[in-house]
Amino acid sequence: MLPEHTVLSEGQDVERQLDRCRAAQPDIVVCGLGLANPLEQEGMTTKWSIELVFSPIQGFDQAADLVIALGQFLAGLALEA
């Protein structure tokens, strides 16, 4: 479902995660609040992962709603650029 070049990073070594993130310079970083603040301070665009976890999805029926919402968010970023 994700493009082939999409990188997902998970782990306990926060400094290594931040180093990989800074090196990759992604369009958007989905992360926890603790990582979002320093990354936003560095100019990166972030989305809190907790917002995605608590989105109103009930099985696959409403998964499209989340995809549409994230797409609209990303489209808004493109207009700002």
PDB file of N, CA, C and O in Angstrom, chain B, residues numbered from 101:
ATOM      1  N   MET B 101       0.804  -1.192   0.000  1.00  0.00           N
ATOM      2  CA  MET B 101       0.000   0.000   0.000  1.00  0.00           C
ATOM      3  C   MET B 101       0.852   1.263   0.000  1.00  0.00           C
ATOM      4  O   MET B 101       0.489   2.249  -0.641  1.00  0.00           O
ATOM      5  N   LEU B 102       1.970   1.250   0.704  1.00  0.00           N
ATOM      6  CA  LEU B 102       2.845   2.409   0.734  1.00  0.00           C
ATOM      7  C   LEU B 102       3.812   2.349  -0.436  1.00  0.00           C
ATOM      8  O   LEU B 102       4.168   1.263  -0.896  1.00  0.00           O
ATOM      9  N   PRO B 103       4.238   3.504  -0.917  1.00  0.00           N
ATOM     10  CA  PRO B 103       5.222   3.500  -2.001  1.00  0.00           C
ATOM     11  C   PRO B 103       6.488   2.749  -1.580  1.00  0.00           C
ATOM     12  O   PRO B 103       6.822   2.687  -0.396  1.00  0.00           O
ATOM     13  N   GLU B 104       7.164   2.200  -2.537  1.00  0.00           N
ATOM     14  CA  GLU B 104       8.329   1.354  -2.271  1.00  0.00           C
ATOM     15  C   GLU B 104       9.410   2.078  -1.477  1.00  0.00           C
ATOM     16  O   GLU B 104      10.096   1.444  -0.676  1.00  0.00           O
ATOM     17  N   HIS B 105       9.583   3.362  -1.666  1.00  0.00           N
ATOM     18  CA  HIS B 105      10.643   4.115  -1.001  1.00  0.00           C
ATOM     19  C   HIS B 105      10.260   4.623   0.395  1.00  0.00           C
ATOM     20  O   HIS B 105      11.053   5.315   1.034  1.00  0.00           O
ATOM     21  N   THR B 106       9.072   4.292   0.869  1.00  0.00           N
ATOM     22  CA  THR B 106       8.618   4.749   2.188  1.00  0.00           C
ATOM     23  C   THR B 106       9.425   4.055   3.281  1.00  0.00           C
ATOM     24  O   THR B 106       9.595   2.836   3.270  1.00  0.00           O
ATOM     25  N   VAL B 107       9.917   4.852   4.220  1.00  0.00           N
ATOM     26  CA  VAL B 107      10.715   4.311   5.323  1.00  0.00           C
ATOM     27  C   VAL B 107       9.917   4.415   6.617  1.00  0.00           C
ATOM     28  O   VAL B 107       9.434   5.489   6.976  1.00  0.00           O
ATOM     29  N   LEU B 108       9.785   3.299   7.306  1.00  0.00           N
ATOM     30  CA  LEU B 108       9.166   3.274   8.626  1.00  0.00           C
ATOM     31  C   LEU B 108      10.267   2.995   9.632  1.00  0.00           C
ATOM     32  O   LEU B 108      11.077   2.091   9.431  1.00  0.00           O
ATOM     33  N   SER B 109      10.303   3.757  10.704  1.00  0.00           N
ATOM     34  CA  SER B 109      11.354   3.596  11.698  1.00  0.00           C
ATOM     35  C   SER B 109      10.723   3.453  13.071  1.00  0.00           C
ATOM     36  O   SER B 109       9.885   4.262  13.469  1.00  0.00           O
ATOM     37  N   GLU B 110      11.126   2.433  13.783  1.00  0.00           N
ATOM     38  CA  GLU B 110      10.606   2.219  15.128  1.00  0.00           C
ATOM     39  C   GLU B 110      11.749   1.674  15.968  1.00  0.00           C
ATOM     40  O   GLU B 110      12.537   0.855  15.496  1.00  0.00           O
ATOM     41  N   GLY B 111      11.838   2.112  17.171  1.00  0.00           N
ATOM     42  CA  GLY B 111      12.897   1.595  18.024  1.00  0.00           C
ATOM     43  C   GLY B 111      13.025   2.393  19.303  1.00  0.00           C
ATOM     44  O   GLY B 111      12.340   3.397  19.495  1.00  0.00           O
ATOM     45  N   GLN B 112      13.905   1.940  20.174  1.00  0.00           N
ATOM     46  CA  GLN B 112      14.069   2.560  21.478  1.00  0.00           C
ATOM     47  C   GLN B 112      15.185   3.590  21.520  1.00  0.00           C
ATOM     48  O   GLN B 112      15.260   4.368  22.470  1.00  0.00           O
ATOM     49  N   ASP B 113      16.049   3.616  20.520  1.00  0.00           N
ATOM     50  CA  ASP B 113      17.167   4.552  20.508  1.00  0.00           C
ATOM     51  C   ASP B 113      16.717   5.852  19.852  1.00  0.00           C
ATOM     52  O   ASP B 113      16.795   6.001  18.633  1.00  0.00           O
ATOM     53  N   VAL B 114      16.248   6.787  20.665  1.00  0.00           N
ATOM     54  CA  VAL B 114      15.662   8.022  20.157  1.00  0.00           C
ATOM     55  C   VAL B 114      16.670   8.836  19.355  1.00  0.00           C
ATOM     56  O   VAL B 114      16.320   9.391  18.313  1.00  0.00           O
ATOM     57  N   GLU B 115      17.896   8.916  19.813  1.00  0.00           N
ATOM     58  CA  GLU B 115      18.902   9.706  19.093  1.00  0.00           C
ATOM     59  C   GLU B 115      19.154   9.150  17.693  1.00  0.00           C
ATOM     60  O   GLU B 115      19.318   9.913  16.741  1.00  0.00           O
ATOM     61  N   ARG B 116      19.185   7.821  17.567  1.00  0.00           N
ATOM     62  CA  ARG B 116      19.362   7.219  16.235  1.00  0.00           C
ATOM     63  C   ARG B 116      18.149   7.491  15.357  1.00  0.00           C
ATOM     64  O   ARG B 116      18.296   7.743  14.162  1.00  0.00           O
ATOM     65  N   GLN B 117      16.941   7.441  15.940  1.00  0.00           N
ATOM     66  CA  GLN B 117      15.740   7.759  15.176  1.00  0.00           C
ATOM     67  C   GLN B 117      15.801   9.191  14.663  1.00  0.00           C
ATOM     68  O   GLN B 117      15.511   9.450  13.495  1.00  0.00           O
ATOM     69  N   LEU B 118      16.174  10.110  15.528  1.00  0.00           N
ATOM     70  CA  LEU B 118      16.266  11.510  15.128  1.00  0.00           C
ATOM     71  C   LEU B 118      17.330  11.714  14.059  1.00  0.00           C
ATOM     72  O   LEU B 118      17.127  12.480  13.117  1.00  0.00           O
ATOM     73  N   ASP B 119      18.453  11.039  14.198  1.00  0.00           N
ATOM     74  CA  ASP B 119      19.517  11.139  13.185  1.00  0.00           C
ATOM     75  C   ASP B 119      19.031  10.653  11.827  1.00  0.00           C
ATOM     76  O   ASP B 119      19.277  11.297  10.807  1.00  0.00           O
ATOM     77  N   ARG B 120      18.328   9.496  11.812  1.00  0.00           N
ATOM     78  CA  ARG B 120      17.795   8.965  10.543  1.00  0.00           C
ATOM     79  C   ARG B 120      16.763   9.913   9.951  1.00  0.00           C
ATOM     80  O   ARG B 120      16.726  10.130   8.740  1.00  0.00           O
ATOM     81  N   CYS B 121      15.941  10.464  10.803  1.00  0.00           N
ATOM     82  CA  CYS B 121      14.895  11.375  10.352  1.00  0.00           C
ATOM     83  C   CYS B 121      15.508  12.638   9.756  1.00  0.00           C
ATOM     84  O   CYS B 121      15.101  13.081   8.682  1.00  0.00           O
ATOM     85  N   ARG B 122      16.461  13.203  10.434  1.00  0.00           N
ATOM     86  CA  ARG B 122      17.121  14.412   9.918  1.00  0.00           C
ATOM     87  C   ARG B 122      17.816  14.140   8.593  1.00  0.00           C
ATOM     88  O   ARG B 122      17.771  14.967   7.682  1.00  0.00           O
ATOM     89  N   ALA B 123      18.452  12.993   8.486  1.00  0.00           N
ATOM     90  CA  ALA B 123      19.159  12.644   7.247  1.00  0.00           C
ATOM     91  C   ALA B 123      18.186  12.440   6.086  1.00  0.00           C
ATOM     92  O   ALA B 123      18.493  12.790   4.947  1.00  0.00           O
ATOM     93  N   ALA B 124      17.024  11.877   6.374  1.00  0.00           N
ATOM     94  CA  ALA B 124      16.054  11.577   5.314  1.00  0.00           C
ATOM     95  C   ALA B 124      15.300  12.818   4.843  1.00  0.00           C
ATOM     96  O   ALA B 124      14.852  12.864   3.697  1.00  0.00           O
ATOM     97  N   GLN B 125      15.151  13.833   5.713  1.00  0.00           N
ATOM     98  CA  GLN B 125      14.395  15.043   5.382  1.00  0.00           C
ATOM     99  C   GLN B 125      13.034  14.714   4.765  1.00  0.00           C
ATOM    100  O   GLN B 125      12.755  15.132   3.641  1.00  0.00           O
ATOM    101  N   PRO B 126      12.181  13.972   5.481  1.00  0.00           N
ATOM    102  CA  PRO B 126      10.879  13.571   4.928  1.00  0.00           C
ATOM    103  C   PRO B 126       9.920  14.750   4.792  1.00  0.00           C
ATOM    104  O   PRO B 126      10.116  15.802   5.400  1.00  0.00           O
ATOM    105  N   ASP B 127       8.885  14.554   3.985  1.00  0.00           N
ATOM    106  CA  ASP B 127       7.852  15.582   3.826  1.00  0.00           C
ATOM    107  C   ASP B 127       7.046  15.747   5.100  1.00  0.00           C
ATOM    108  O   ASP B 127       6.635  16.855   5.447  1.00  0.00           O
ATOM    109  N   ILE B 128       6.820  14.637   5.796  1.00  0.00           N
ATOM    110  CA  ILE B 128       6.058  14.661   7.051  1.00  0.00           C
ATOM    111  C   ILE B 128       6.570  13.533   7.941  1.00  0.00           C
ATOM    112  O   ILE B 128       6.948  12.468   7.455  1.00  0.00           O
ATOM    113  N   VAL B 129       6.579  13.779   9.247  1.00  0.00           N
ATOM    114  CA  VAL B 129       6.998  12.780  10.227  1.00  0.00           C
ATOM    115  C   VAL B 129       5.801  12.494  11.132  1.00  0.00           C
ATOM    116  O   VAL B 129       5.269  13.407  11.764  1.00  0.00           O
ATOM    117  N   VAL B 130       5.380  11.241  11.195  1.00  0.00           N
ATOM    118  CA  VAL B 130       4.324  10.832  12.119  1.00  0.00           C
ATOM    119  C   VAL B 130       5.027  10.259  13.338  1.00  0.00           C
ATOM    120  O   VAL B 130       5.712   9.240  13.253  1.00  0.00           O
ATOM    121  N   CYS B 131       4.849  10.930  14.484  1.00  0.00           N
ATOM    122  CA  CYS B 131       5.602  10.538  15.668  1.00  0.00           C
ATOM    123  C   CYS B 131       4.853  10.970  16.924  1.00  0.00           C
ATOM    124  O   CYS B 131       3.802  11.607  16.852  1.00  0.00           O
ATOM    125  N   GLY B 132       5.405  10.618  18.055  1.00  0.00           N
ATOM    126  CA  GLY B 132       4.836  11.019  19.329  1.00  0.00           C
ATOM    127  C   GLY B 132       5.153  12.478  19.627  1.00  0.00           C
ATOM    128  O   GLY B 132       6.021  13.080  18.995  1.00  0.00           O
ATOM    129  N   LEU B 133       4.442  13.032  20.593  1.00  0.00           N
ATOM    130  CA  LEU B 133       4.604  14.430  20.953  1.00  0.00           C
ATOM    131  C   LEU B 133       6.032  14.749  21.374  1.00  0.00           C
ATOM    132  O   LEU B 133       6.542  15.827  21.068  1.00  0.00           O
ATOM    133  N   GLY B 134       6.678  13.827  22.068  1.00  0.00           N
ATOM    134  CA  GLY B 134       8.041  14.060  22.538  1.00  0.00           C
ATOM    135  C   GLY B 134       9.039  14.269  21.415  1.00  0.00           C
ATOM    136  O   GLY B 134      10.016  14.998  21.585  1.00  0.00           O
ATOM    137  N   LEU B 135       8.808  13.642  20.272  1.00  0.00           N
ATOM    138  CA  LEU B 135       9.687  13.838  19.113  1.00  0.00           C
ATOM    139  C   LEU B 135       9.177  14.962  18.218  1.00  0.00           C
ATOM    140  O   LEU B 135       9.964  15.615  17.532  1.00  0.00           O
ATOM    141  N   ALA B 136       7.883  15.187  18.220  1.00  0.00           N
ATOM    142  CA  ALA B 136       7.306  16.191  17.321  1.00  0.00           C
ATOM    143  C   ALA B 136       7.824  17.592  17.641  1.00  0.00           C
ATOM    144  O   ALA B 136       8.187  18.340  16.733  1.00  0.00           O
ATOM    145  N   ASN B 137       7.860  17.946  18.901  1.00  0.00           N
ATOM    146  CA  ASN B 137       8.272  19.306  19.257  1.00  0.00           C
ATOM    147  C   ASN B 137       9.678  19.649  18.794  1.00  0.00           C
ATOM    148  O   ASN B 137       9.859  20.688  18.159  1.00  0.00           O
ATOM    149  N   PRO B 138      10.692  18.819  19.083  1.00  0.00           N
ATOM    150  CA  PRO B 138      12.023  19.190  18.600  1.00  0.00           C
ATOM    151  C   PRO B 138      12.131  19.169  17.068  1.00  0.00           C
ATOM    152  O   PRO B 138      12.859  19.973  16.486  1.00  0.00           O
ATOM    153  N   LEU B 139      11.414  18.259  16.423  1.00  0.00           N
ATOM    154  CA  LEU B 139      11.474  18.212  14.961  1.00  0.00           C
ATOM    155  C   LEU B 139      10.802  19.429  14.343  1.00  0.00           C
ATOM    156  O   LEU B 139      11.293  19.973  13.354  1.00  0.00           O
ATOM    157  N   GLU B 140       9.686  19.861  14.916  1.00  0.00           N
ATOM    158  CA  GLU B 140       9.022  21.064  14.413  1.00  0.00           C
ATOM    159  C   GLU B 140       9.901  22.296  14.633  1.00  0.00           C
ATOM    160  O   GLU B 140       9.928  23.206  13.804  1.00  0.00           O
ATOM    161  N   GLN B 141      10.611  22.314  15.742  1.00  0.00           N
ATOM    162  CA  GLN B 141      11.517  23.423  16.021  1.00  0.00           C
ATOM    163  C   GLN B 141      12.621  23.497  14.970  1.00  0.00           C
ATOM    164  O   GLN B 141      13.150  24.573  14.688  1.00  0.00           O
ATOM    165  N   GLU B 142      12.965  22.337  14.390  1.00  0.00           N
ATOM    166  CA  GLU B 142      13.981  22.285  13.336  1.00  0.00           C
ATOM    167  C   GLU B 142      13.378  22.540  11.951  1.00  0.00           C
ATOM    168  O   GLU B 142      14.090  22.509  10.947  1.00  0.00           O
ATOM    169  N   GLY B 143      12.067  22.791  11.900  1.00  0.00           N
ATOM    170  CA  GLY B 143      11.433  23.111  10.632  1.00  0.00           C
ATOM    171  C   GLY B 143      10.744  21.956   9.932  1.00  0.00           C
ATOM    172  O   GLY B 143      10.256  22.121   8.814  1.00  0.00           O
ATOM    173  N   MET B 144      10.692  20.798  10.555  1.00  0.00           N
ATOM    174  CA  MET B 144      10.030  19.647   9.944  1.00  0.00           C
ATOM    175  C   MET B 144       8.532  19.680  10.230  1.00  0.00           C
ATOM    176  O   MET B 144       8.097  20.213  11.251  1.00  0.00           O
ATOM    177  N   THR B 145       7.760  19.116   9.332  1.00  0.00           N
ATOM    178  CA  THR B 145       6.317  18.996   9.505  1.00  0.00           C
ATOM    179  C   THR B 145       6.028  17.681  10.195  1.00  0.00           C
ATOM    180  O   THR B 145       6.512  16.631   9.771  1.00  0.00           O
ATOM    181  N   THR B 146       5.239  17.732  11.258  1.00  0.00           N
ATOM    182  CA  THR B 146       4.936  16.512  12.001  1.00  0.00           C
ATOM    183  C   THR B 146       3.428  16.337  12.151  1.00  0.00           C
ATOM    184  O   THR B 146       2.655  17.289  12.037  1.00  0.00           O
ATOM    185  N   LYS B 147       3.042  15.118  12.405  1.00  0.00           N
ATOM    186  CA  LYS B 147       1.665  14.756  12.744  1.00  0.00           C
ATOM    187  C   LYS B 147       1.760  13.806  13.924  1.00  0.00           C
ATOM    188  O   LYS B 147       2.486  12.813  13.869  1.00  0.00           O
ATOM    189  N   TRP B 148       1.030  14.105  14.991  1.00  0.00           N
ATOM    190  CA  TRP B 148       1.096  13.250  16.175  1.00  0.00           C
ATOM    191  C   TRP B 148       0.481  11.891  15.879  1.00  0.00           C
ATOM    192  O   TRP B 148      -0.631  11.797  15.359  1.00  0.00           O
ATOM    193  N   SER B 149       1.208  10.858  16.212  1.00  0.00           N
ATOM    194  CA  SER B 149       0.719   9.502  15.986  1.00  0.00           C
ATOM    195  C   SER B 149      -0.540   9.210  16.796  1.00  0.00           C
ATOM    196  O   SER B 149      -1.381   8.420  16.365  1.00  0.00           O
ATOM    197  N   ILE B 150      -0.680   9.830  17.949  1.00  0.00           N
ATOM    198  CA  ILE B 150      -1.853   9.582  18.790  1.00  0.00           C
ATOM    199  C   ILE B 150      -3.133  10.011  18.080  1.00  0.00           C
ATOM    200  O   ILE B 150      -4.192   9.427  18.309  1.00  0.00           O
ATOM    201  N   GLU B 151      -3.045  11.027  17.220  1.00  0.00           N
ATOM    202  CA  GLU B 151      -4.219  11.468  16.469  1.00  0.00           C
ATOM    203  C   GLU B 151      -4.669  10.394  15.480  1.00  0.00           C
ATOM    204  O   GLU B 151      -5.860  10.248  15.205  1.00  0.00           O
ATOM    205  N   LEU B 152      -3.711   9.654  14.955  1.00  0.00           N
ATOM    206  CA  LEU B 152      -4.060   8.583  14.030  1.00  0.00           C
ATOM    207  C   LEU B 152      -4.615   7.377  14.775  1.00  0.00           C
ATOM    208  O   LEU B 152      -5.517   6.698  14.285  1.00  0.00           O
ATOM    209  N   VAL B 153      -4.072   7.114  15.962  1.00  0.00           N
ATOM    210  CA  VAL B 153      -4.519   5.970  16.748  1.00  0.00           C
ATOM    211  C   VAL B 153      -5.970   6.144  17.199  1.00  0.00           C
ATOM    212  O   VAL B 153      -6.748   5.189  17.202  1.00  0.00           O
ATOM    213  N   PHE B 154      -6.320   7.362  17.577  1.00  0.00           N
ATOM    214  CA  PHE B 154      -7.670   7.597  18.085  1.00  0.00           C
ATOM    215  C   PHE B 154      -8.629   8.133  17.036  1.00  0.00           C
ATOM    216  O   PHE B 154      -9.698   8.639  17.378  1.00  0.00           O
ATOM    217  N   SER B 155      -8.268   8.031  15.775  1.00  0.00           N
ATOM    218  CA  SER B 155      -9.192   8.413  14.706  1.00  0.00           C
ATOM    219  C   SER B 155     -10.369   7.448  14.711  1.00  0.00           C
ATOM    220  O   SER B 155     -10.207   6.279  15.060  1.00  0.00           O
ATOM    221  N   PRO B 156     -11.535   7.915  14.333  1.00  0.00           N
ATOM    222  CA  PRO B 156     -12.731   7.061  14.395  1.00  0.00           C
ATOM    223  C   PRO B 156     -12.772   6.012  13.280  1.00  0.00           C
ATOM    224  O   PRO B 156     -13.526   6.145  12.316  1.00  0.00           O
ATOM    225  N   ILE B 157     -11.967   4.991  13.425  1.00  0.00           N
ATOM    226  CA  ILE B 157     -11.957   3.906  12.441  1.00  0.00           C
ATOM    227  C   ILE B 157     -12.522   2.664  13.116  1.00  0.00           C
ATOM    228  O   ILE B 157     -12.049   2.252  14.175  1.00  0.00           O
ATOM    229  N   GLN B 158     -13.497   2.095  12.521  1.00  0.00           N
ATOM    230  CA  GLN B 158     -14.083   0.858  13.026  1.00  0.00           C
ATOM    231  C   GLN B 158     -13.870  -0.213  11.964  1.00  0.00           C
ATOM    232  O   GLN B 158     -14.708  -0.406  11.083  1.00  0.00           O
ATOM    233  N   GLY B 159     -12.762  -0.893  12.056  1.00  0.00           N
ATOM    234  CA  GLY B 159     -12.442  -1.907  11.054  1.00  0.00           C
ATOM    235  C   GLY B 159     -12.089  -1.253   9.726  1.00  0.00           C
ATOM    236  O   GLY B 159     -11.678  -0.094   9.682  1.00  0.00           O
ATOM    237  N   PHE B 160     -12.253  -2.000   8.655  1.00  0.00           N
ATOM    238  CA  PHE B 160     -11.872  -1.500   7.343  1.00  0.00           C
ATOM    239  C   PHE B 160     -12.919  -0.573   6.746  1.00  0.00           C
ATOM    240  O   PHE B 160     -12.618   0.162   5.806  1.00  0.00           O
ATOM    241  N   ASP B 161     -14.129  -0.588   7.264  1.00  0.00           N
ATOM    242  CA  ASP B 161     -15.202   0.221   6.692  1.00  0.00           C
ATOM    243  C   ASP B 161     -14.874   1.703   6.673  1.00  0.00           C
ATOM    244  O   ASP B 161     -15.204   2.398   5.712  1.00  0.00           O
ATOM    245  N   GLN B 162     -14.227   2.198   7.728  1.00  0.00           N
ATOM    246  CA  GLN B 162     -13.957   3.626   7.809  1.00  0.00           C
ATOM    247  C   GLN B 162     -12.478   3.960   7.607  1.00  0.00           C
ATOM    248  O   GLN B 162     -12.077   5.103   7.824  1.00  0.00           O
ATOM    249  N   ALA B 163     -11.677   3.007   7.205  1.00  0.00           N
ATOM    250  CA  ALA B 163     -10.255   3.267   6.967  1.00  0.00           C
ATOM    251  C   ALA B 163     -10.064   4.305   5.874  1.00  0.00           C
ATOM    252  O   ALA B 163      -9.111   5.083   5.922  1.00  0.00           O
ATOM    253  N   ALA B 164     -10.953   4.327   4.892  1.00  0.00           N
ATOM    254  CA  ALA B 164     -10.848   5.318   3.816  1.00  0.00           C
ATOM    255  C   ALA B 164     -10.955   6.730   4.366  1.00  0.00           C
ATOM    256  O   ALA B 164     -10.329   7.644   3.830  1.00  0.00           O
ATOM    257  N   ASP B 165     -11.738   6.931   5.432  1.00  0.00           N
ATOM    258  CA  ASP B 165     -11.866   8.257   6.030  1.00  0.00           C
ATOM    259  C   ASP B 165     -10.514   8.769   6.521  1.00  0.00           C
ATOM    260  O   ASP B 165     -10.188   9.943   6.344  1.00  0.00           O
ATOM    261  N   LEU B 166      -9.736   7.892   7.135  1.00  0.00           N
ATOM    262  CA  LEU B 166      -8.424   8.280   7.618  1.00  0.00           C
ATOM    263  C   LEU B 166      -7.503   8.622   6.453  1.00  0.00           C
ATOM    264  O   LEU B 166      -6.773   9.612   6.506  1.00  0.00           O
ATOM    265  N   VAL B 167      -7.535   7.821   5.417  1.00  0.00           N
ATOM    266  CA  VAL B 167      -6.695   8.068   4.243  1.00  0.00           C
ATOM    267  C   VAL B 167      -7.067   9.409   3.615  1.00  0.00           C
ATOM    268  O   VAL B 167      -6.184  10.176   3.231  1.00  0.00           O
ATOM    269  N   ILE B 168      -8.340   9.693   3.508  1.00  0.00           N
ATOM    270  CA  ILE B 168      -8.797  10.962   2.929  1.00  0.00           C
ATOM    271  C   ILE B 168      -8.339  12.130   3.805  1.00  0.00           C
ATOM    272  O   ILE B 168      -7.849  13.134   3.288  1.00  0.00           O
ATOM    273  N   ALA B 169      -8.493  12.007   5.112  1.00  0.00           N
ATOM    274  CA  ALA B 169      -8.089  13.082   6.020  1.00  0.00           C
ATOM    275  C   ALA B 169      -6.590  13.346   5.926  1.00  0.00           C
ATOM    276  O   ALA B 169      -6.167  14.502   5.889  1.00  0.00           O
ATOM    277  N   LEU B 170      -5.787  12.290   5.887  1.00  0.00           N
ATOM    278  CA  LEU B 170      -4.344  12.457   5.776  1.00  0.00           C
ATOM    279  C   LEU B 170      -3.984  13.050   4.415  1.00  0.00           C
ATOM    280  O   LEU B 170      -3.083  13.883   4.319  1.00  0.00           O
ATOM    281  N   GLY B 171      -4.682  12.625   3.369  1.00  0.00           N
ATOM    282  CA  GLY B 171      -4.450  13.180   2.037  1.00  0.00           C
ATOM    283  C   GLY B 171      -4.760  14.661   1.982  1.00  0.00           C
ATOM    284  O   GLY B 171      -4.027  15.422   1.348  1.00  0.00           O
ATOM    285  N   GLN B 172      -5.829  15.085   2.632  1.00  0.00           N
ATOM    286  CA  GLN B 172      -6.175  16.500   2.666  1.00  0.00           C
ATOM    287  C   GLN B 172      -5.121  17.295   3.426  1.00  0.00           C
ATOM    288  O   GLN B 172      -4.775  18.413   3.042  1.00  0.00           O
ATOM    289  N   PHE B 173      -4.620  16.714   4.499  1.00  0.00           N
ATOM    290  CA  PHE B 173      -3.551  17.362   5.270  1.00  0.00           C
ATOM    291  C   PHE B 173      -2.318  17.556   4.408  1.00  0.00           C
ATOM    292  O   PHE B 173      -1.724  18.634   4.395  1.00  0.00           O
ATOM    293  N   LEU B 174      -1.931  16.505   3.683  1.00  0.00           N
ATOM    294  CA  LEU B 174      -0.754  16.580   2.828  1.00  0.00           C
ATOM    295  C   LEU B 174      -0.968  17.552   1.663  1.00  0.00           C
ATOM    296  O   LEU B 174      -0.040  18.256   1.264  1.00  0.00           O
ATOM    297  N   ALA B 175      -2.176  17.592   1.125  1.00  0.00           N
ATOM    298  CA  ALA B 175      -2.485  18.525   0.041  1.00  0.00           C
ATOM    299  C   ALA B 175      -2.348  19.966   0.548  1.00  0.00           C
ATOM    300  O   ALA B 175      -1.857  20.837  -0.169  1.00  0.00           O
ATOM    301  N   GLY B 176      -2.776  20.200   1.756  1.00  0.00           N
ATOM    302  CA  GLY B 176      -2.630  21.524   2.345  1.00  0.00           C
ATOM    303  C   GLY B 176      -1.174  21.919   2.481  1.00  0.00           C
ATOM    304  O   GLY B 176      -0.825  23.082   2.278  1.00  0.00           O
ATOM    305  N   LEU B 177      -0.316  20.964   2.824  1.00  0.00           N
ATOM    306  CA  LEU B 177       1.119  21.237   2.911  1.00  0.00           C
ATOM    307  C   LEU B 177       1.678  21.611   1.549  1.00  0.00           C
ATOM    308  O   LEU B 177       2.509  22.512   1.438  1.00  0.00           O
ATOM    309  N   ALA B 178       1.218  20.915   0.509  1.00  0.00           N
ATOM    310  CA  ALA B 178       1.700  21.183  -0.841  1.00  0.00           C
ATOM    311  C   ALA B 178       1.320  22.599  -1.278  1.00  0.00           C
ATOM    312  O   ALA B 178       2.089  23.263  -1.973  1.00  0.00           O
ATOM    313  N   LEU B 179       0.151  23.053  -0.877  1.00  0.00           N
ATOM    314  CA  LEU B 179      -0.285  24.407  -1.240  1.00  0.00           C
ATOM    315  C   LEU B 179       0.543  25.471  -0.518  1.00  0.00           C
ATOM    316  O   LEU B 179       0.765  26.561  -1.046  1.00  0.00           O
ATOM    317  N   GLU B 180       0.995  25.145   0.693  1.00  0.00           N
ATOM    318  CA  GLU B 180       1.809  26.085   1.465  1.00  0.00           C
ATOM    319  C   GLU B 180       3.219  26.219   0.905  1.00  0.00           C
ATOM    320  O   GLU B 180       3.868  27.250   1.079  1.00  0.00           O
ATOM    321  N   ALA B 181       3.688  25.170   0.231  1.00  0.00           N
ATOM    322  CA  ALA B 181       5.080  25.159  -0.251  1.00  0.00           C
ATOM    323  C   ALA B 181       5.293  26.072  -1.436  1.00  0.00           C
ATOM    324  O   ALA B 181       6.408  26.167  -1.949  1.00  0.00           O
TER     325      ALA B 181
END
